[in-house]
């Protein structure tokens, strides 16, 4: 290793019964023990036993001979601090959150401290495990479900797969969107994707439209791709949108604002909405 500022990737074959995670990592790296502990807490240390690999959070965890300890250290990744999400509803077996811009739905081998699931694990009372049920893009904002029991996670995932969860979004797009509702379809990764979009408002001075979207499917970047391909890219979309002027920047103006479904735990209808102040508006776009 040439630098502590990384990225650093280390794989350690365990040969002793009593060695702890912190001892093994400290022996094979030049990172301090305090920094290694923080790296574990933030989800960048793993171990493999047989064909199963999982994160290591405890510095004093011991291993068996034949295990492999993995360190994925990237100072830039570990230094990131996302905006705090907001708890919308705690239903016990699952919870509903407002995910802010920049927070991740899923972590990587380099850490999970910027994910909504890890935040829920650390801040919900009483504390519970968190399971990803569905995802929102890092740049998008809005409602997201987190399950806290494996049974609830499986049941909620089944609802998404069977399209029994109603999902509504709002976006601000470039251009004057048609007055008639548009059914947008395409194939994404070989699978059909369908969105329905209708114009709510138009600002002639800036040539932007406020659009409501309902999706039938949940493919990767579905709404962003559909609107871009239709000629109305979302404001702030750096992947599918227009090239911004030098020095100009706006966050992605896409928000998931309604989730509705039949609760698989209680059998009762559930509908969750975001308040108006969290929705994108033509008159108050986020600029920086």
N, C-alpha and C positions, 0 to 999 in steps of 0.2 A: 504494500500500500504506500502510495506516495504522498497522500494528503488526507487529513481527517475530515476535510470538507467534502470528500467523496465525489461521486458515489462509491460506496464500498460494498462489495459482495463477498461474504465469507461462508464457507461450508465446513463444518467441523464434525468429523466422525468420532463418536463417543466410544471410549474404550474402558472407562472406569464406572463403577456403580454410584459413587458418592459425589462426583463432581456436580456443582450447581451451574445453572445457566450463566450467572454473572462471572463465576470463576473461569469457565471455558472461554467466554467472549473476551474477558480482560486479558487472558493469556495469549489469545490469537490476534488481538487488535491493539492499537495505541489509543483507543478511546477510553476516557475516564469511566469509572464505575457509575457515577451519577448520570453521565450522558447515556451510558448503556441502559440504565434503568428507565430513563425517559423514552428511549428508543423502543424498549419492550412495551411500555404502557401505550405508546402510540401505534403499536401493531406491526413493527418492522422486523420482529424476530419470530422464527418458526422452528418447529422440529418435525422430523419425519420418523415414524415407527411403522415398519412394514410398508403398506401402500397408503397410509393415512398421514396427511400433513396438516398441522394446525398451528395457530399462533401461540407464542409463549408470552405471558404477561408478568409472571412472578420471577424475580431475580434469583430466588432460592430453589426454584424447581430443579429436581434431579432427574436423571435419565438412565436408561439401560444401555449396556454395551450393544452396539449395533444401531442405535439411534443416530440420526444426523441433525445437528443444530445449524440453522441458517440465519445469517444476518444480512439484511438489505438496508443499508444506511445511506440516505441521501439528505444532507443537511437542508437543502432547499425545500424538499418535500416536508420534512419534519418541522420546519419553521413556519409552515402555513397555518394561519388561524382563521377559520371561516366565521362568518356572521352567525350568531346564535339563532336556531330555529325557534318556532313558537308552538307550544302544545295547544292543539285545538280541542281534542277530546281524548280522555283516557278511559277505554272500555275494558280494561283489565287484561283480556287475552290479546288485545291489540290496541294501538293508539293511532291518532290522526294528527299530523303535524303540518305546519307551514314551513316548507323548505326554502330558505333564502338563496339568492344568487351566489354561486361559488361553492355551495355545499354539495358534496358528492352523495349519490345513492349507494355506491359500492366502492370499497377500498381496493387496494392492490397489494402486492407483496411488499411494497415500500411503505405501507402504513394505512391505517383506517381511521385516524383521529379526526379527519375532516368529513366523515360520513355521518348521515342522519341516524343510522343505526347505532353507531358507537356513542353518539351524543345521548340517544335515548337510554342506552344501557347505563350511562354514567349519571344521568340527571333525573330519571323517573324515580318516584318513590311510591311503593317499595321498589327496590331495584329488581330488574328482570332481564333475561336475555333478549336480544333483538334479532329478528329474521327479516330479510328483504323479501317483500311480496311483489313489488313492482318498482319501476325506476322513473326518475325525471332527469333530463339532461342537467349537467353541471350548471349550464348557463340559464336554465329555466327556473322559474319559481312556482310555488303552489303547494297544493295538498298532496300528501303522500302517506300511505299506510305502512305501519310497522307492526309485525306480529310479535308476540312475546311467549307463545307456546308453539311447539312443532305442529300440533293438531290444528291450531288456528291458522298457522302459516300455510299448511296444505290446503285447508278449506278456502282461504282467501285467494290463494294462487289459482285454485280450480275455478273460482268465479271469474277471474281475469281471463283464463284460458277459454272459458265457455262464453265469454263476452256478456256476462251477467252483471257487470259493474258499469254504470253509466258515468262517463267522464266528459266534462265540459271544460273548454279552455277559452281564454281571450288573448288576442294578439293585436299589436299595432303593426300595420304593413305599409310598404311603399305603394303609392298609387291609389286610384279610385276603384275600389272593389265593386263588382257588379251588384245591382240591386236585387237580383234573384239569387236564391240560395244555390250554392255550387256543390255538386257531388264530385269530390276529387279522388281519383283512383290511380294506383300504380302498383308495380311489383317491387318489393324491397327484400333482398336476399332470397329471391325466388318465391316469396309469399305475397298474396294479395293484401293490399292496404287501402282502406277507405276512410275518408274524412268528409264531413259535411260542414260547410262554412257559409256564413251570412254576414252581411255588412250591418253594423250597428250605427256607425257614424262616419263622417268624412270631413276632414279639415282641408279646405281648398288651398289655404295659404301655404301649407307645408306639404300638400299632396300626399296625405296619409289617411288610412282608413282604420277604424276600430272594427275588429272582426270577432264574431263568436264561432267557435269550432266544437263540433261533437265528433268523436272518433268511434268507429266500429271496431277497429283493430288497434294494436299497440306495438307497432314496429319501430325500430330505431330511427329517430329523427323524422318520424312520419309527417308531423304537421309542418315542420320546417321545410322538408323536401316538397311536400304537396303545394304549399303556398309559393315557394320559389319557382317550381316548375310551371305554376299557373300564371307567373309573371308578377306576383305580389310578395316578394321576399319580406320576412319579418325584420323590423328595425333592430339593429344590433346583432344580426346573425352573421358572424364572421366566417362561417363555413359555407352557407348557401346563399348569403345575402350580397348586397352591393358593396363594392370597395369604398370604405369611408375616406373622407378627406383627411389629409395629414393633420394630426392634432385633435381630431374629433373622435369621440367614443361615446356610445350609449350601450347599456346593458341590453341583453336579449329581451325584447318586449313580448314574452310568452309566459302565461300563467295558467296553471291548472286550478280552476276555482270551484268546481263542484265534483263530488263523488257521491254516488247513490247506489245502494245495493240492499239485498235482503241479508241481514246479519246471519252468518252460518252458525253462530253460537246460540243466539236467542230466538232466531226465526222472525225477528221484527224488522220492518223497513228502517234503513238508516240513510240520512242525507246530510252531507256536510258541505257548508258553503264558506268561502272566504268573505270577509268584510270588504266593502267598496274601496277602502283606503289601500288595500293590497293589490288591487287590480290595475292593469295598465290603462292609462287614459291619454287621449290625444293632447290634453291641455297641460299635462305634468309628467313628461317623459323624464326618466332618470338620465342625467348627463353628468359627465365628469371630465 
